[in-house]
Amino acid sequence: MADERDDGTDQGPDATALDEVVTFTSELIRIDTTNRGGGDCRERPAAEYAAERLAGAGLEPVLLERTPGRTNVVARIPGTDPTADALLVHGHLDVVPAEAADWAVHPFSGEVRDGVVWGRGAVDMKNMDAMVLAVVRSWAREGIRPRRDVVVAYTADEEASAEDGSGFLADRHAGLFEGCTEGISESGAFSFHPDPRTTLYPIGAGERGTAWLKLTAHGQAGHGSKVNTANAVTRLAEAVARIGSHEWPVRLTPTVRAGLAGLAAVYGIDIDVHARDFDTEPLLEKLGPAAALLRPVVRNSTNPTMLDAGYKVNVIPGQAVAYVDGRMLPGHEDEFVETMDRLVGPDVTWEFHHREVALEAPVDSPTFAKLRAAVERFDPAGHVVPFTMSGGTDAKQFSRLGITGYGFSPLKLPPELNYGALFHGVDERVPVDALHFGVRVLDHYLRTA
């Protein structure tokens, strides 16, 4: 590739890139990479698809597996400034399950109908995978090189443990990410319309930590017709009820405070979120529907999700098990552990079934400013605000390499299309116009990063 043009910003991606992002999104959706969490997912066909198109852009992608068929792809685009830190751009290839009978369009059809691409992965996150491919190939055609090295990674297993994906890459292939100090990936820079006059673009600058818990209650086995004051099911049910109904206290992280301040400014609410007597709830009430961005992340959370006990209706089991989806805010992990010790009670034990760190990225950084500028360039009326993701992404795994992660997969969606409902939901879909917006924003950011 030749050196980039003088400023690298005046001309966006070519028309071919806008066509390719739609084609790539559709074709990736047609490759069924359903991850049920039991190890039966096979991302390799999608990985080979991505690698072939990266190679077509003059890159040298490598395919890496911890488990046969669970394939990851990594490629590096050399920048023009060898002294600059490298940037990681990553997306996952697996998707959550979809029941075809529940959908208006088959979830793995990748059908393009009335300007919309349908299917599982349309927003999580084969759309972003396709955007990156389209941008990289556009650069190859135009002779563009970014200022800093850009490492592109497509991962397996994000929708489960990441052990076959980003965790494996971070543990076993750290050298491929040499020089990377920052990364961008899913769950940010999508348009959110809390009211007809306001368009928000939340950029992810934090993630709550993952705390999937296993609870085990022990008791006295016996006949179901007998009185049993040491019933393991009863003990477990009581613990689960306490955990599910517990009201966690408000704990504001720097990213959440910045998000609250940003939303208050958008709505002209004069408030100091750093004041000692600041009360979160009244501000959330004033923000109305916009509060949905931050209400889930002002505290830790625990939601019981699975129960497993007994084998016969007239037999009291000696053991009962439950699973809980817990989330921990950065800096409040100790409080989470202490609270769980108290809530489970004396007859139930608990352990981390799966645990991942919480993340916090600076919102006053040059990187965040450039992310903001890229969005505002293509939607000047939009308002960019930082937010903390209630869930998690592969950024948690890459953080072990010292890579600071931001959620940035730009989409400009129409007000009637609810991104939150589409994410892991039924009839997942993305407008062609939203993909075009995403390619333009991503191209501009990566050229100026």
TAMO-V212572 format. One record per residue. RES is the residue in one letter. PSI is psi in whole degrees, -180 to 180 (999 if undefined). D_CENTER is the distance of its C-alpha to the mean C-alpha in Angstrom with 2 decimals. Layout:
res = <RES & RES>
psi = <PSI & PSI>
d_center = <D_CENTER & D_CENTER>
This chain:
res = <M & A & D & E & R & D & D & G & T & D & Q & G & P & D & A & T & A & L & D & E & V & V & T & F & T & S & E & L & I & R & I & D & T & T & N & R & G & G & G & D & C & R & E & R & P & A & A & E & Y & A & A & E & R & L & A & G & A & G & L & E & P & V & L & L & E & R & T & P & G & R & T & N & V & V & A & R & I & P & G & T & D & P & T & A & D & A & L & L & V & H & G & H & L & D & V & V & P & A & E & A & A & D & W & A & V & H & P & F & S & G & E & V & R & D & G & V & V & W & G & R & G & A & V & D & M & K & N & M & D & A & M & V & L & A & V & V & R & S & W & A & R & E & G & I & R & P & R & R & D & V & V & V & A & Y & T & A & D & E & E & A & S & A & E & D & G & S & G & F & L & A & D & R & H & A & G & L & F & E & G & C & T & E & G & I & S & E & S & G & A & F & S & F & H & P & D & P & R & T & T & L & Y & P & I & G & A & G & E & R & G & T & A & W & L & K & L & T & A & H & G & Q & A & G & H & G & S & K & V & N & T & A & N & A & V & T & R & L & A & E & A & V & A & R & I & G & S & H & E & W & P & V & R & L & T & P & T & V & R & A & G & L & A & G & L & A & A & V & Y & G & I & D & I & D & V & H & A & R & D & F & D & T & E & P & L & L & E & K & L & G & P & A & A & A & L & L & R & P & V & V & R & N & S & T & N & P & T & M & L & D & A & G & Y & K & V & N & V & I & P & G & Q & A & V & A & Y & V & D & G & R & M & L & P & G & H & E & D & E & F & V & E & T & M & D & R & L & V & G & P & D & V & T & W & E & F & H & H & R & E & V & A & L & E & A & P & V & D & S & P & T & F & A & K & L & R & A & A & V & E & R & F & D & P & A & G & H & V & V & P & F & T & M & S & G & G & T & D & A & K & Q & F & S & R & L & G & I & T & G & Y & G & F & S & P & L & K & L & P & P & E & L & N & Y & G & A & L & F & H & G & V & D & E & R & V & P & V & D & A & L & H & F & G & V & R & V & L & D & H & Y & L & R & T & A>
psi = <143 & 168 & 153 & 160 & 173 & -51 & -12 & 13 & -20 & -39 & 127 & -168 & 150 & 173 & -32 & -39 & -39 & -34 & -43 & -36 & -34 & -46 & -47 & -42 & -48 & -47 & -34 & -38 & -37 & -18 & 106 & 108 & 47 & 129 & 105 & -1 & 0 & 6 & 5 & -1 & 146 & 101 & -7 & -46 & -39 & -36 & -43 & -37 & -49 & -42 & -39 & -39 & -30 & -42 & -34 & -16 & 12 & 10 & 172 & 76 & 147 & 141 & 130 & 137 & 137 & -38 & 136 & 130 & -18 & 81 & 139 & 153 & 134 & 134 & 149 & 133 & 114 & 137 & 173 & -17 & 99 & -13 & -10 & 149 & 150 & 159 & 133 & 129 & 114 & 150 & 153 & 154 & -17 & 161 & 162 & 162 & 157 & 133 & 111 & -35 & -22 & -10 & 149 & -30 & 141 & 132 & -16 & 27 & -30 & 26 & 138 & 111 & 127 & 42 & 20 & 136 & 125 & 146 & 162 & 123 & -3 & -31 & -15 & 93 & 40 & -19 & -47 & -39 & -44 & -39 & -45 & -45 & -44 & -42 & -47 & -41 & -33 & -43 & -41 & -41 & -34 & -5 & 36 & 138 & 140 & 166 & -43 & 156 & 139 & 120 & 122 & 129 & 129 & 125 & 158 & 162 & 19 & -32 & 3 & -115 & -15 & 8 & -32 & -1 & -113 & -31 & -44 & -43 & -43 & -37 & -39 & -16 & 42 & -29 & -26 & -18 & 20 & 132 & -12 & 125 & -21 & 158 & 156 & 149 & -145 & 172 & 53 & 157 & 22 & 147 & 140 & 129 & 88 & -22 & 167 & -20 & -5 & 130 & 120 & 147 & 93 & 126 & 126 & 124 & 20 & 158 & 136 & 149 & 147 & 132 & 80 & 125 & 147 & 123 & 136 & 124 & 135 & 146 & -161 & 120 & 152 & -175 & 140 & -16 & -7 & 152 & 134 & 107 & 2 & 46 & 118 & -36 & -42 & -45 & -43 & -44 & -39 & -41 & -44 & -41 & -43 & -43 & -44 & -29 & -2 & 133 & 105 & 143 & 153 & 132 & 110 & 121 & 165 & -40 & -42 & -41 & -42 & -38 & -43 & -42 & -41 & -43 & -40 & -40 & -40 & -39 & 9 & 31 & 119 & 104 & 146 & 104 & -9 & -2 & 147 & -32 & 17 & 130 & 120 & -44 & -45 & -37 & -43 & -39 & -41 & -30 & -16 & -136 & -26 & -23 & -18 & -24 & -34 & -17 & -39 & -12 & 20 & 2 & 164 & 167 & 156 & 126 & 112 & 137 & -27 & 143 & 144 & 109 & 141 & 168 & -7 & 141 & -27 & 18 & 122 & 119 & 157 & -7 & 145 & 144 & 143 & 157 & 145 & 134 & 106 & 150 & 136 & 131 & 150 & 131 & -2 & 26 & -39 & -42 & -39 & -50 & -46 & -39 & -41 & -40 & -38 & -40 & -33 & -27 & 178 & -19 & 9 & 136 & 158 & 157 & 161 & 116 & -35 & 131 & 136 & 150 & 154 & 155 & 151 & 123 & 145 & 137 & -6 & 23 & 159 & -33 & -49 & -38 & -39 & -35 & -45 & -46 & -36 & -41 & -48 & -25 & -36 & -7 & 80 & -23 & -8 & 157 & 118 & 131 & 145 & 149 & 161 & 131 & 138 & -30 & -143 & 167 & -179 & -14 & -29 & -43 & -44 & -19 & -23 & -18 & 10 & 22 & 121 & 126 & 142 & 143 & 112 & 88 & 84 & 135 & 135 & 102 & 150 & 152 & -32 & -8 & 110 & 104 & -44 & -38 & -30 & -29 & 108 & 13 & -172 & 149 & 42 & 134 & 161 & 132 & 147 & -42 & -36 & -38 & -41 & -43 & -46 & -42 & -42 & -45 & -46 & -44 & -46 & -45 & -48 & -29 & -30 & -6 & 999>
d_center = <31.99 & 34.06 & 33.20 & 31.15 & 33.18 & 34.48 & 31.56 & 28.94 & 27.85 & 30.56 & 29.81 & 26.48 & 25.47 & 28.36 & 28.89 & 28.19 & 24.59 & 24.18 & 25.71 & 23.82 & 20.31 & 21.41 & 23.14 & 20.39 & 17.82 & 20.55 & 21.70 & 18.39 & 17.89 & 21.43 & 20.58 & 19.65 & 17.06 & 16.55 & 15.27 & 17.12 & 16.70 & 20.37 & 20.36 & 21.72 & 18.97 & 20.30 & 18.08 & 21.18 & 22.34 & 19.15 & 19.24 & 22.90 & 22.27 & 19.95 & 22.37 & 25.33 & 24.08 & 23.21 & 26.71 & 28.09 & 26.96 & 29.05 & 26.42 & 26.81 & 23.69 & 23.86 & 22.69 & 22.01 & 21.98 & 22.20 & 23.05 & 24.90 & 22.85 & 19.44 & 19.38 & 17.44 & 18.57 & 19.10 & 21.27 & 22.47 & 23.85 & 26.62 & 26.84 & 30.13 & 30.04 & 30.23 & 30.17 & 26.76 & 23.64 & 21.33 & 17.86 & 15.08 & 13.16 & 10.91 & 9.33 & 9.58 & 12.61 & 12.46 & 11.91 & 12.65 & 16.37 & 18.19 & 21.78 & 23.73 & 26.32 & 23.95 & 23.01 & 25.22 & 24.43 & 23.88 & 20.18 & 20.96 & 23.50 & 21.49 & 24.22 & 24.64 & 26.57 & 27.73 & 25.34 & 22.20 & 20.35 & 19.80 & 18.00 & 15.17 & 12.42 & 13.77 & 10.60 & 8.09 & 8.74 & 12.39 & 13.13 & 11.48 & 13.14 & 16.27 & 16.16 & 16.24 & 19.05 & 20.92 & 20.89 & 22.00 & 24.72 & 25.86 & 26.39 & 28.44 & 30.63 & 31.19 & 31.70 & 28.90 & 27.64 & 25.10 & 26.48 & 24.35 & 23.34 & 20.05 & 18.59 & 16.65 & 14.86 & 13.80 & 12.82 & 13.74 & 12.74 & 8.98 & 9.43 & 12.17 & 13.29 & 12.39 & 16.16 & 17.02 & 14.29 & 12.94 & 15.01 & 18.00 & 17.65 & 17.46 & 20.38 & 22.57 & 22.01 & 21.33 & 24.06 & 22.10 & 19.97 & 23.11 & 23.16 & 19.43 & 18.83 & 15.71 & 12.67 & 10.40 & 7.41 & 4.84 & 4.68 & 8.15 & 11.81 & 12.07 & 15.43 & 16.07 & 19.71 & 20.97 & 24.52 & 26.47 & 27.15 & 23.82 & 20.76 & 17.94 & 15.18 & 12.70 & 11.36 & 8.85 & 11.30 & 10.47 & 8.65 & 10.94 & 12.20 & 12.10 & 15.67 & 16.49 & 20.23 & 23.31 & 26.36 & 29.79 & 32.92 & 36.33 & 39.51 & 42.78 & 42.86 & 45.55 & 46.87 & 45.12 & 48.46 & 49.13 & 48.21 & 45.46 & 44.45 & 42.12 & 39.93 & 36.60 & 34.97 & 36.25 & 35.10 & 31.59 & 31.52 & 32.69 & 30.04 & 27.25 & 28.75 & 28.87 & 25.26 & 24.03 & 26.24 & 25.82 & 25.11 & 23.23 & 24.58 & 22.91 & 21.66 & 20.55 & 18.70 & 19.49 & 16.23 & 16.79 & 20.43 & 19.71 & 17.64 & 20.52 & 23.02 & 21.41 & 21.45 & 24.96 & 26.11 & 24.91 & 26.97 & 29.85 & 29.68 & 31.63 & 30.15 & 29.61 & 26.41 & 27.84 & 31.09 & 32.20 & 32.82 & 29.63 & 28.70 & 25.15 & 26.01 & 28.58 & 26.26 & 23.53 & 26.38 & 27.56 & 24.21 & 24.34 & 21.45 & 19.64 & 19.32 & 16.66 & 14.11 & 15.28 & 17.31 & 14.75 & 14.25 & 17.92 & 18.62 & 17.73 & 17.50 & 18.81 & 18.89 & 21.23 & 20.02 & 22.59 & 26.34 & 28.73 & 32.41 & 35.83 & 37.33 & 40.24 & 40.90 & 44.06 & 42.78 & 41.15 & 38.79 & 38.99 & 35.23 & 32.22 & 28.52 & 25.43 & 21.73 & 19.61 & 15.92 & 16.14 & 13.93 & 15.56 & 15.58 & 16.43 & 20.18 & 20.74 & 20.32 & 24.12 & 24.53 & 22.11 & 24.22 & 27.47 & 26.59 & 25.67 & 28.98 & 30.79 & 29.16 & 29.67 & 33.40 & 36.05 & 35.94 & 32.27 & 30.40 & 26.69 & 24.55 & 20.99 & 20.09 & 16.85 & 15.87 & 13.34 & 13.95 & 12.75 & 12.10 & 13.94 & 14.42 & 17.63 & 17.82 & 21.45 & 20.88 & 22.11 & 18.68 & 17.32 & 20.64 & 20.28 & 16.84 & 18.55 & 21.62 & 20.00 & 18.68 & 21.97 & 24.01 & 23.07 & 22.90 & 25.32 & 25.43 & 21.75 & 20.75 & 17.91 & 16.76 & 14.49 & 12.24 & 10.52 & 7.35 & 9.02 & 6.70 & 5.16 & 4.02 & 7.28 & 8.21 & 9.89 & 12.11 & 13.01 & 13.94 & 16.85 & 18.26 & 18.36 & 15.60 & 14.16 & 10.62 & 9.76 & 7.07 & 9.49 & 9.67 & 12.79 & 14.27 & 17.44 & 17.70 & 20.96 & 21.35 & 22.01 & 18.72 & 16.35 & 12.72 & 11.79 & 14.36 & 13.37 & 9.82 & 11.15 & 14.46 & 17.81 & 18.95 & 15.65 & 16.91 & 16.71 & 19.85 & 21.43 & 21.97 & 18.28 & 17.80 & 20.86 & 19.60 & 16.38 & 18.64 & 21.01 & 18.64 & 16.90 & 20.42 & 21.81 & 19.29 & 19.60 & 23.38 & 23.66 & 21.21>
